[in-house]
Amino acid sequence: FKQKTAYEIASCLVGSEMCIRDRNTYKTDDEYYTPKHAWEDIVRFIPKDKVIWEAFKGNGDSAEHLRQLGFEVLCDDEDFFKSQAKGDIVVTNPPFSKAKAVLERLVELDMPFIIILPCFKITTRYARELFRGKERDLKVIVPQKRINFVKPGLLKSKCSFDCFYYCFRNPAMEDLPNLNFA
């Protein structure tokens, strides 16, 4: 029996298997930022006449990208979960590890939103329950290509999963098809 190196093991494992294998050292890292092209790709779906609340400031680049695209943007360091709603629509890339709490808070605020989350989030029990009866207000935009988020300290980062833009009560998308749960 030959013991495998970490490299040999890693090359044959995928996603959740690697997390299980490394569960004692696995650490949540939400410090990934939205590249400008991610907002450029959906600019036609963001209402120009609405004030955007970029609720998760991060390094501030996302709000700046949206401003460069011609939007009025509110963005500060306040805790999203405790602060009062701002603006007319939330447009943000929230921390993925807090997706459930973010969606719950957005539904509680009853504000239109466009958020970036991994594709599989829409099939979770909590998402189905949160949006049950509100399906006509929920839309999904599928990006043209995988969003490779910006990781501080890396020249180039490569995302290992796909994301959707989840849109709720967005007036710019009223005429598009609704999302339906089975």
C-alpha positions in Angstrom: 0.0 0.0 0.0 1.5 3.3 -1.1 0.3 6.4 0.8 -0.9 9.1 -1.6 0.3 12.7 -1.4 -2.2 15.5 -0.8 -1.8 16.5 -4.4 -2.7 13.0 -5.6 -5.7 13.0 -3.4 -6.9 16.5 -4.2 -6.8 15.8 -8.0 -9.3 12.9 -7.6 -11.8 14.6 -5.3 -14.4 17.3 -6.1 -16.2 19.9 -4.1 -18.0 18.4 -1.1 -15.7 15.4 -1.0 -12.7 17.8 -0.4 -14.6 19.6 2.3 -15.4 16.4 4.1 -11.8 15.2 3.8 -10.6 18.6 5.1 -13.4 19.2 7.6 -11.0 19.9 10.5 -9.2 22.6 8.6 -12.1 23.9 6.4 -12.6 27.6 6.9 -15.4 29.7 5.4 -14.0 32.5 3.3 -16.5 35.1 2.0 -13.8 37.6 0.9 -14.5 37.4 -2.8 -15.5 40.5 -4.7 -17.7 41.1 -7.8 -15.8 41.9 -11.0 -17.2 44.8 -13.0 -18.2 42.6 -15.9 -20.7 40.8 -13.7 -22.7 44.1 -13.4 -22.0 45.1 -17.0 -23.6 41.8 -18.2 -26.9 42.6 -16.5 -27.0 46.4 -16.7 -30.2 46.2 -18.9 -32.0 44.5 -16.0 -31.1 47.1 -13.3 -33.6 50.0 -13.2 -31.9 53.3 -14.1 -34.4 55.4 -12.2 -34.0 53.6 -8.9 -31.5 54.2 -6.1 -29.4 51.1 -5.5 -28.5 49.8 -2.1 -25.2 47.8 -2.3 -25.8 46.2 1.1 -22.5 44.4 1.4 -19.7 46.9 1.0 -16.7 44.5 1.0 -13.8 46.5 -0.4 -16.2 49.1 -2.0 -15.4 48.1 -5.6 -18.9 46.7 -6.4 -20.6 50.0 -5.5 -18.0 51.9 -7.5 -18.5 49.6 -10.5 -22.3 50.3 -10.3 -21.6 54.0 -10.1 -19.4 53.9 -13.2 -22.3 52.2 -15.0 -24.4 55.3 -14.3 -26.4 54.2 -11.2 -27.0 56.1 -7.9 -25.6 53.8 -5.2 -25.9 53.9 -1.4 -23.2 51.8 0.3 -21.8 51.9 3.8 -20.3 49.7 6.5 -23.5 49.1 8.4 -24.6 45.6 9.4 -27.2 44.6 6.7 -29.0 42.5 9.3 -29.6 45.4 11.7 -29.8 48.5 9.4 -32.8 50.1 8.0 -33.6 49.6 4.3 -32.0 52.1 2.0 -32.7 53.1 -1.6 -35.2 51.4 -3.9 -33.6 48.1 -4.9 -30.8 46.0 -3.4 -28.1 45.0 -5.9 -25.3 43.0 -4.3 -23.1 40.0 -4.1 -23.7 38.9 -0.5 -21.5 36.5 1.5 -22.5 33.0 0.3 -22.1 31.5 3.7 -24.9 33.6 4.9 -27.3 33.1 2.0 -30.2 31.8 4.0 -30.1 34.7 6.5 -29.6 37.2 3.6 -32.7 35.9 1.7 -34.7 35.9 4.9 -33.8 39.5 5.6 -34.5 40.6 2.0 -38.0 39.0 2.2 -38.5 40.7 5.6 -37.6 44.0 4.1 -39.9 43.4 1.1 -37.6 45.2 -1.2 -36.9 44.5 -4.9 -33.4 42.9 -5.3 -30.8 41.5 -7.6 -28.3 39.3 -5.8 -25.6 36.9 -7.0 -25.7 33.5 -5.4 -24.6 29.9 -6.3 -27.1 28.2 -8.7 -28.0 25.5 -6.1 -29.4 28.0 -3.6 -32.7 28.1 -5.4 -33.3 24.4 -4.8 -32.8 24.6 -1.1 -35.8 24.0 1.2 -35.4 27.4 2.8 -35.5 29.2 -0.6 -38.6 27.3 -1.7 -40.4 28.1 1.6 -39.4 31.7 1.5 -40.7 32.3 -2.0 -43.7 30.0 -1.9 -46.6 32.1 -3.1 -44.2 34.8 -4.5 -43.0 32.8 -7.5 -44.4 35.4 -9.9 -42.1 38.0 -8.4 -38.9 35.8 -8.6 -36.8 35.7 -11.7 -33.4 34.2 -12.5 -30.8 35.6 -14.9 -28.3 33.0 -16.1 -24.9 34.6 -16.8 -23.3 34.2 -20.2 -20.2 32.7 -18.5 -19.0 31.7 -15.0 -18.3 34.7 -12.8 -14.8 34.5 -11.5 -14.8 36.6 -8.4 -11.9 38.7 -7.4 -9.9 37.3 -4.4 -7.5 39.8 -2.7 -3.9 38.7 -3.0 -4.5 36.6 -6.2 -3.7 37.8 -9.6 -6.3 35.6 -11.1 -9.0 33.5 -9.3 -11.1 30.7 -10.8 -14.5 30.0 -9.4 -15.4 26.2 -9.2 -19.2 26.7 -9.3 -21.8 28.7 -11.3 -24.0 31.5 -10.0 -27.3 33.0 -11.0 -28.6 36.5 -10.5 -31.7 36.1 -8.3 -34.1 38.9 -8.9 -37.2 39.7 -6.8 -39.9 42.3 -7.6 -37.6 44.0 -10.1 -39.8 46.4 -12.1 -37.3 46.1 -15.1 -38.1 42.4 -15.4 -41.9 42.3 -15.0 -42.5 41.0 -18.5 -40.0 38.1 -18.3 -41.1 34.6 -17.5 -41.7 33.6 -13.9 -39.8 31.0 -11.9 -41.9 28.0 -11.1 -41.3 25.5 -8.3 -42.5 21.9 -8.9 
